[in-house]
Amino acid sequence: MSNYLVAVEAAWLVRDVESINDAIGVAVSEAGKRLNETEMDYVEVEIGATECPVCGEAFDSAYIAADTALVGLILEMDVFNVDSEQHAQRVAKSEIGGALKNVPLKVIHTAKIEDDADQ
């Protein structure tokens, strides 16, 4: 059995906002609140980054049109005692998806966590 860190990208919709900073704040706050309501305070919530196709610089993953924002969030969690990397991904998507119903999710990174016995 292995342990993994799984990062999942979420597309969060925020209505009635005027600035990117407001949209990011609302998205992180709402996601954190929904995760805490289901006692999933072990999930880390961060703003995602998008790479500029022209210059390659990374910028906050948020876009506003018609006072409605689409914010990309990164949700990370440790998954313990699973059989494989794919199993860890399924567990993370299932747990996070259960708390954040109707929010599109995509696994973007999975890393094996080395414990003392593996070293």
N, C-alpha and C positions, 0 to 999 in steps of 0.2 A: 504494500500500500504506500502511496506517495502523497505528498502535499504540493499544492500549486497556488501561485498567485495568478488570478484571472482578471483581466481588464476588459470591461464591456463598454461600448459606446452607446449612448442613448440620445435620441432626438427628442428634445423637450420643447413644446410649444408654449409660448407666453403671449397672452393677449393684452392689449391696451397699455403698451409701453412706448416711451418716447426715445430712450437711449439704450445703447448697447450695454452699458454698465448696469442700468436698471434691469434689463432683461436677464443678464447673467446672475445678478443678485437674487432675483425672483426664482429663476430656474434652480439654482443651487439650494435655496431655502425650501422650495416646495418639494424637491427630490429628497432632501434630508428629512423633512417632516414626515413624508410618506414612509421612508425607510425606518425612522424611529418609531412610528406608530405600530409597525410590525416587529418591533424589537430587533431590527437589523442595523444597529448603530455601529457594527463592525465593518460596514461597507463605507469606503472612502469615496467622497464625491468631489470631483474637480472639474474645472472648465476644460473642454477639449481644445486642441490647437489644429488649425488648418494651414496648410502651406500655400503661399501665394504662387500661382502658376507662372508668373512672370519673373519675380525676383527670388523666389525660394524662401523668403522670410516667413516665419510662423506668426500667426495672429490668432486672437481668441475666436473660437468657432461659434460665431453668432451672426445672424443676419436679420435685419428688420425691413419689413415692407407692410404698408398700410397699418401701422401701429401694432403689428403682430410679429413676434420674433421666433425664429427657430434657433435653439441653442444646443450645441453639441456638448454633452456631459460625458466624463469618463468616470466610471464606477469600478472600483477595485475591491476585491475580496480574496481572502485566503480560503482555499478549499482543502480540507484535510481528509486523509484516508480514502483516496479514490484509486481506481485501478489504472487509469491512464489519463493522458492530457485531454482527450476528447470527453472522458467521463467528467473531469473537472469543469470543462466548458459547459456541459449540459447542466451540471449541478448549479453553477453560477447563474446561467441564464434562467433556470427554473426558479431559483430563490429570488433573484432580483426582479424577474418578470412577474412573480407572484405579488410582490409589493408595489410594483409600478405598472399596474394593469394598463393596457392600451398605449404603452410607450414602446416605440420600435427600439430593439436592442440588437447589437452586433458584437461578437467577440473580436477584439482587436489584438490582444496579446495574452499569451500564457507562458509562465515561467515556472519551472520546477523549483521548489523551495528545498534547499539542502538542510537536513537536520544533522545533529551531532553524530548520529549513527552512520550517516552516509559519508562522513569525512574520514 
